[in-house]
Amino acid sequence: MQVEIKIDSSYTEPKILILTASMSEEINSIVKKLSEDVPQVISGIKDDKIEVLDPAKLIRIYANNGKVFAAAENGEYILRLRLYEIEDRLSPNQFIRISNSEIINLTHVQNFDLSFTGTICVKLSDGAITYVSRRYVSRIKKILGM
């Protein structure tokens, strides 16, 4: 994708123009993010207190028993948002969905173990081990350049 910025004092407010051959998931995502007025903050509950979470310190976000949790460097939080809502608020360059119930932070991945047939085992910086579901294996392999 090419990005071009022109500074012109005749514009009173920013104008964004997207030139593309066809609509894609990437273009739809960009348009959605640009048109949202909702702040992109993720907050979590820990010890009956609500804290604003730093995305860089999030290790993984997962759903379990109908609740959504965030494992961070400084503990585990309960989140009030749905997994898809959190995914929209996180950087797609740093976070990736590995199953219908889990998103991981790529900067906190220690390694990917491909020795298991049909799936990928992921070891995270906090020692947690999780698995990429078959549905998401091709996406992970593409990210890894395989």
Secondary structure by P-SEA (a helix, b strand, c coil): cbbbbbbbccccbbbbbbbcccccaaaaaaaaaaacccccbbbbbcccccccccccccccccccccbbbbbcccbbbbbcccaaaaaaacccccccccccccccccccccccccccccbbbbbccccbbbbbcccaaaaaaaaacc
